[in-house]
Amino acid sequence: MSLLLVWLAELVVFALVVAGILAERPAALVATGAALVAAGALVRFVAPLGAALVSAFARHRAAALLGGALLTLALPVVLRASPYWTFVATLALLYVTIGQGLNLQIGTAGVINLAGAAFAGLGGYSVGLLTVTAGWPSWLAVVMAPWIAVIVGAVLFVPILKTRGHYLALVTIAFVFIFNILMNNLEFTGGPQGIKNIPTLRLFGWAFTSKPALAGLELPAHANFYYAALLVAGLTTWTLRRLHDSWLGLALNTLRDDEIAARCCGVSITRGKLLAFSIGNLFIGLGGALYAVMVGFVSPPDFDFGYSLVMLSVIIIGGVDSIPGVVLGACLLLPLPERFRFLHEYRLLLYGVVIVVMLLYRPRGLWPAAARRYR
């Protein structure tokens, strides 16, 4: 009975989210939002129902994950009539990968990095140069491009090591502006026009720009990238969850909270920060590389400072140092502004209000990081 309750709850949330995505008229969107709020209030204020759900999800954790995975896999099928929303869902998954890398740096290790867009841009531009200019296969370029972000990050780490707090943030802000200026003015990067005609990914001759078919149903072409991004986001989340729960993750938390105490415990400040910065840049660069092969071109506006703030917002809204919080933050922050596009410029005002309210009333995010438990 409790298992059915878990799957029923997941199915209801999935149906409401899909209804909100497909709602064409503001009235339908408001009605769907009201239904979501009502469902949340029901769970929050009807104590027996909330307790039953918490107990059921705790007892059937594996089944809940399986149900969530099946619904996630089914999303392109449900959204096959709206290819644009499949594209937005794929972007959200790329931001899960990028957000997890940024969360390791800022949330776990306390290394403030406001140049997320620049490191994603290094991944994207590296794919463009390796495929269009050097003629590399797309898969090989996607695998190698994140390492360019790691190498450049390691070079940038030298001045970062000698700074902390606000000064550390200023160094990374300066880097993202320098990156944008260089991409706009260097000839081999295409200048303001960027790099076009980046080859798409192919798997056993199957081009990712082709429309796949599943059980007789034709899916949007972006469904190929959706499943690829889902696989990468899942592997990234699993890998960084394992790292976060290990002794290395605990050592990085110590660096974040008190460097003197960490040094007294034998933790190397330089090695720990460099490791967290490099691993984070690897996944941020990977997200940028996948973005480049998905859209087929890269240009400076795709990686300006505004996108660094969006990446930072993902981990602030979701929950700093919270692995599941990053997933929640990316899945909310990417689709919601698109859903409220009918508000024109006012949607940015609404976006800012939401972030301010979050910082005032839930500063630890929607899904705060749980206390560490060791047995």
C-alpha positions as CSV (number, residue, x, y, z in Angstrom):
1,M,0.0,0.0,0.0
2,S,2.8,2.4,0.9
3,L,4.5,1.6,-2.4
4,L,1.4,2.5,-4.3
5,L,1.3,5.8,-2.3
6,V,4.9,6.6,-3.4
7,W,4.2,6.0,-7.1
8,L,0.9,7.8,-7.0
9,A,2.5,10.9,-5.4
10,E,5.2,10.9,-8.1
11,L,2.6,10.4,-10.9
12,V,0.5,13.3,-9.6
13,V,3.5,15.7,-9.4
14,F,4.7,14.6,-12.9
15,A,1.2,15.2,-14.3
16,L,0.9,18.6,-12.8
17,V,4.4,19.7,-14.0
18,V,3.6,18.5,-17.6
19,A,0.2,20.2,-17.5
20,G,2.0,23.4,-16.4
21,I,4.5,23.1,-19.2
22,L,1.9,22.5,-21.9
23,A,-0.6,25.2,-20.6
24,E,-0.9,27.6,-23.4
25,R,-3.2,30.2,-21.7
26,P,-2.3,32.2,-18.5
27,A,-5.5,31.0,-16.9
28,A,-4.5,27.3,-17.4
29,L,-1.1,28.1,-16.1
30,V,-2.5,29.8,-13.0
31,A,-4.8,26.8,-12.4
32,T,-2.0,24.4,-12.6
33,G,0.2,26.4,-10.3
34,A,-2.7,26.7,-7.8
35,A,-3.1,22.9,-8.0
36,L,0.6,22.4,-7.2
37,V,0.4,24.9,-4.3
38,A,-2.7,23.1,-3.0
39,A,-1.0,19.7,-3.2
40,G,2.0,21.1,-1.3
41,A,-0.3,22.7,1.3
42,L,-2.2,19.4,1.7
43,V,1.0,17.5,2.4
44,R,2.3,20.3,4.7
45,F,-0.7,20.9,6.9
46,V,-2.5,17.5,6.9
47,A,-0.1,15.8,9.3
48,P,-1.2,12.2,8.8
49,L,-0.8,12.5,5.0
50,G,2.6,14.1,5.3
51,A,3.8,11.5,7.8
52,A,2.5,8.7,5.6
53,L,4.4,10.1,2.6
54,V,7.6,10.6,4.5
55,S,7.4,7.1,5.9
56,A,6.6,5.5,2.5
57,F,9.4,7.3,0.6
58,A,11.9,6.3,3.4
59,R,10.7,2.7,3.3
60,H,10.7,2.4,-0.5
61,R,13.6,4.6,-1.5
62,A,14.8,2.4,-4.3
63,A,11.3,2.1,-5.8
64,A,10.9,5.9,-5.6
65,L,14.1,6.4,-7.5
66,L,13.0,3.8,-10.1
67,G,9.7,5.5,-10.5
68,G,11.3,9.0,-10.8
69,A,13.8,7.6,-13.4
70,L,11.0,6.0,-15.5
71,L,9.0,9.3,-15.5
72,T,12.1,11.2,-16.4
73,L,12.8,8.9,-19.3
74,A,9.1,9.3,-20.5
75,L,9.3,13.1,-20.5
76,P,10.3,13.5,-24.3
77,V,7.5,11.1,-25.2
78,V,4.9,13.2,-23.3
79,L,6.4,16.4,-24.7
80,R,6.7,15.2,-28.3
81,A,4.2,17.7,-29.6
82,S,6.4,20.6,-28.1
83,P,10.0,20.2,-29.3
84,Y,11.0,23.5,-27.7
85,W,10.2,22.1,-24.2
86,T,12.4,19.1,-24.9
87,F,15.2,21.5,-25.7
88,V,14.5,23.4,-22.5
89,A,14.5,20.1,-20.5
90,T,17.9,19.2,-22.1
91,L,19.3,22.6,-21.1
92,A,18.1,22.0,-17.5
93,L,20.0,18.7,-17.5
94,L,23.1,20.4,-18.8
95,Y,22.8,22.9,-15.9
96,V,22.5,20.0,-13.5
97,T,26.0,18.9,-14.7
98,I,27.4,22.4,-14.5
99,G,25.7,23.1,-11.2
100,Q,27.1,20.0,-9.6
101,G,30.6,21.1,-10.6
102,L,30.1,24.6,-9.3
103,N,28.6,23.3,-6.1
104,L,31.7,21.2,-5.4
105,Q,33.8,24.4,-5.7
106,I,31.5,26.9,-3.8
107,G,29.4,24.7,-1.6
108,T,31.7,22.0,-0.6
109,A,35.2,23.6,-0.7
110,G,34.3,27.3,-0.3
111,V,36.2,28.3,-3.4
112,I,34.1,31.2,-4.8
113,N,33.9,30.9,-8.6
114,L,31.8,33.5,-10.4
115,A,33.4,32.5,-13.7
116,G,31.2,29.5,-14.4
117,A,30.2,30.8,-17.8
118,A,33.8,31.3,-18.8
119,F,34.8,27.7,-18.0
120,A,31.6,26.4,-19.7
121,G,32.7,28.6,-22.7
122,L,36.2,27.0,-22.6
123,G,34.5,23.7,-23.1
124,G,32.2,24.9,-25.8
125,Y,34.9,26.9,-27.8
126,S,37.4,24.0,-27.4
127,V,34.8,21.6,-29.1
128,G,34.3,24.2,-31.9
129,L,38.0,24.7,-32.5
130,L,38.9,20.9,-32.3
131,T,36.1,19.9,-34.7
132,V,35.7,22.8,-37.2
133,T,39.4,23.9,-37.3
134,A,41.3,20.7,-36.4
135,G,38.9,18.2,-37.9
136,W,38.6,16.0,-34.7
137,P,35.6,13.7,-34.3
138,S,32.9,15.2,-32.2
139,W,33.0,12.5,-29.4
140,L,36.7,12.9,-29.0
141,A,36.4,16.7,-28.9
142,V,33.7,16.4,-26.2
143,V,35.9,14.2,-24.1
144,M,39.0,16.4,-24.4
145,A,37.4,19.9,-24.2
146,P,36.7,19.8,-20.4
147,W,40.4,19.2,-19.8
148,I,41.1,22.5,-21.5
149,A,38.9,24.1,-18.8
150,V,40.8,22.2,-16.1
151,I,44.2,23.3,-17.4
152,V,43.2,27.0,-17.7
153,G,41.6,26.8,-14.3
154,A,44.8,25.4,-12.8
155,V,46.8,28.4,-14.3
156,L,44.2,30.8,-12.9
157,F,44.4,29.0,-9.5
158,V,47.9,30.7,-8.8
159,P,46.5,34.2,-8.2
160,I,43.3,32.7,-6.6
161,L,45.3,30.9,-4.0
162,K,46.6,34.1,-2.6
163,T,43.1,35.6,-2.2
164,R,40.0,34.8,-0.3
165,G,36.4,36.1,0.3
166,H,35.4,39.1,-1.8
167,Y,38.8,39.3,-3.4
168,L,38.5,35.7,-4.7
169,A,35.1,36.6,-6.2
170,L,36.6,39.6,-7.9
171,V,39.4,37.6,-9.5
172,T,36.9,35.2,-11.1
173,I,34.6,38.0,-12.2
174,A,37.6,39.6,-13.9
175,F,38.4,36.3,-15.6
176,V,34.9,35.9,-17.1
177,F,35.1,39.4,-18.6
178,I,38.6,38.8,-19.9
179,F,37.4,35.6,-21.5
180,N,34.5,37.4,-23.2
181,I,36.7,40.2,-24.5
182,L,39.2,37.7,-25.9
183,M,36.5,35.6,-27.6
184,N,35.1,38.8,-29.2
185,N,38.4,40.0,-30.5
186,L,40.5,36.9,-31.4
187,E,40.4,36.0,-35.0
188,F,40.7,32.2,-34.7
189,T,37.6,32.2,-32.3
190,G,35.4,33.8,-35.0
191,G,35.1,37.1,-33.1
192,P,31.5,38.3,-32.4
193,Q,30.2,35.8,-35.0
194,G,31.6,32.8,-33.0
195,I,32.2,29.4,-34.4
196,K,29.4,27.9,-36.6
197,N,28.6,24.5,-38.1
198,I,30.0,22.5,-35.2
199,P,29.4,18.8,-36.2
200,T,26.8,17.0,-34.1
201,L,27.3,13.7,-32.2
202,R,26.9,10.4,-34.0
203,L,26.5,7.0,-32.5
204,F,27.0,4.0,-34.8
205,G,26.2,6.2,-37.7
206,W,23.0,7.7,-36.0
207,A,23.2,11.5,-36.1
208,F,21.8,13.2,-33.0
209,T,20.0,15.7,-35.2
210,S,17.8,12.9,-36.6
211,K,14.3,12.3,-35.1
212,P,14.2,9.1,-33.1
213,A,11.1,6.9,-33.0
214,L,9.9,4.9,-30.0
215,A,7.0,2.4,-30.2
216,G,5.8,4.0,-33.4
217,L,5.9,7.5,-31.9
218,E,8.3,10.1,-33.5
219,L,10.2,12.2,-30.9
220,P,11.8,15.6,-31.4
221,A,15.4,15.6,-32.6
222,H,16.4,17.1,-29.2
223,A,15.3,13.9,-27.5
224,N,18.7,12.4,-28.5
225,F,20.5,15.1,-26.6
226,Y,18.0,14.9,-23.8
227,Y,18.9,11.2,-23.1
228,A,22.6,12.0,-23.5
229,A,22.4,14.9,-21.1
230,L,20.3,12.8,-18.7
231,L,23.0,10.1,-18.7
232,V,25.8,12.6,-18.1
233,A,23.8,14.4,-15.4
234,G,23.1,11.1,-13.7
235,L,26.7,10.0,-13.8
236,T,27.9,13.4,-12.6
237,T,25.5,13.5,-9.7
238,W,26.4,10.0,-8.6
239,T,30.1,10.6,-8.9
240,L,30.0,13.9,-6.9
241,R,27.7,12.4,-4.3
242,R,30.2,9.6,-3.7
243,L,33.0,12.2,-3.5
244,H,30.9,14.5,-1.2
245,D,30.2,11.6,1.2
246,S,33.9,10.4,1.3
247,W,36.6,11.6,3.6
248,L,37.8,13.9,0.8
249,G,34.4,15.6,0.9
250,L,34.7,16.0,4.6
251,A,38.2,17.5,4.3
252,L,36.9,20.0,1.7
253,N,34.1,21.0,4.1
254,T,36.7,21.6,6.7
255,L,38.6,23.9,4.3
256,R,35.4,25.8,3.7
257,D,34.6,26.3,7.4
258,D,38.0,26.9,9.0
259,E,41.3,26.8,7.1
260,I,43.4,27.0,10.4
261,A,41.6,24.0,11.9
262,A,42.0,22.1,8.6
263,R,45.7,22.8,8.6
264,C,46.0,21.7,12.2
265,C,44.3,18.4,11.2
266,G,46.9,17.8,8.4
267,V,44.7,18.9,5.5
268,S,46.7,20.6,2.7
269,I,45.0,23.9,1.9
270,T,46.6,24.2,-1.6
271,R,46.1,20.7,-2.7
272,G,42.4,20.5,-1.5
273,K,41.4,23.8,-3.1
274,L,43.2,22.9,-6.4
275,L,41.5,19.5,-6.5
276,A,38.1,20.9,-5.9
277,F,38.6,23.7,-8.4
278,S,39.9,21.3,-11.1
279,I,37.2,18.7,-10.6
280,G,34.5,21.3,-10.6
281,N,35.9,22.9,-13.8
282,L,35.9,19.4,-15.5
283,F,32.2,19.1,-15.1
284,I,31.4,22.7,-15.9
285,G,33.5,22.4,-19.1
286,L,31.7,19.1,-20.0
287,G,28.4,20.9,-19.8
288,G,29.6,23.6,-22.1
289,A,31.0,21.1,-24.6
290,L,27.7,19.2,-24.8
291,Y,25.9,22.6,-25.2
292,A,28.2,23.4,-28.2
293,V,27.5,20.1,-30.1
294,M,23.7,20.4,-29.3
295,V,23.2,23.9,-30.7
296,G,25.9,23.6,-33.4
297,F,27.6,27.0,-32.7
298,V,29.2,29.0,-30.0
299,S,29.4,32.8,-29.6
300,P,30.5,35.2,-26.9
301,P,27.0,36.2,-25.7
302,D,26.3,32.5,-24.9
303,F,28.9,32.7,-22.1
304,D,28.7,36.2,-20.6
305,F,28.6,37.1,-16.9
306,G,24.8,36.9,-16.8
307,Y,25.0,33.1,-17.3
308,S,27.5,32.9,-14.4
309,L,24.9,34.4,-12.2
310,V,22.3,31.9,-13.4
311,M,24.6,29.0,-12.6
312,L,25.2,30.5,-9.1
313,S,21.5,30.9,-8.7
314,V,21.0,27.2,-9.3
315,I,23.0,26.2,-6.2
316,I,21.6,29.1,-4.1
317,I,18.0,28.3,-4.8
318,G,18.5,24.5,-4.6
319,G,20.7,24.5,-1.5
320,V,24.4,25.2,-1.1
321,D,26.4,22.0,-0.7
322,S,23.3,20.0,-1.4
323,I,23.6,17.4,-4.2
324,P,19.8,16.9,-4.7
325,G,19.3,20.6,-4.2
326,V,21.3,21.4,-7.3
327,V,19.1,19.0,-9.3
328,L,16.0,20.7,-8.0
329,G,17.4,24.2,-8.6
330,A,18.3,23.5,-12.2
331,C,14.9,21.9,-12.9
332,L,13.2,25.0,-11.5
333,L,15.4,27.9,-12.7
334,L,15.7,26.9,-16.4
335,P,12.0,26.1,-17.3
336,L,10.2,28.6,-15.1
337,P,11.5,31.9,-16.8
338,E,10.5,30.4,-20.1
339,R,7.1,29.5,-18.8
340,F,6.5,33.1,-17.7
341,R,7.7,34.5,-21.0
342,F,4.3,36.0,-21.7
343,L,5.1,38.6,-18.9
344,H,7.8,40.0,-21.2
345,E,10.4,42.1,-19.2
346,Y,8.3,41.7,-16.0
347,R,9.3,38.0,-15.8
348,L,12.9,39.2,-15.0
349,L,11.5,41.3,-12.2
350,L,9.5,38.2,-10.9
351,Y,12.7,36.2,-11.2
352,G,14.6,38.7,-9.0
353,V,11.8,38.9,-6.5
354,V,11.8,35.1,-6.1
355,I,15.5,35.1,-5.5
356,V,15.3,37.9,-2.9
357,V,12.4,36.0,-1.1
358,M,14.5,32.9,-1.1
359,L,17.5,34.6,0.4
360,L,15.3,36.2,3.1
361,Y,13.2,33.2,4.1
362,R,15.1,30.1,3.0
363,P,18.8,31.1,2.9
364,R,19.8,27.4,2.9
365,G,17.8,26.7,-0.3
366,L,14.8,24.6,-1.1
367,W,16.6,21.4,-0.4
368,P,19.2,22.2,2.3
369,A,22.3,20.0,2.7
370,A,21.7,17.3,5.3
371,A,24.0,16.8,8.3
372,R,26.7,14.3,7.7
373,R,26.2,10.9,9.3
374,Y,28.9,8.3,9.8
375,R,28.5,4.8,11.2
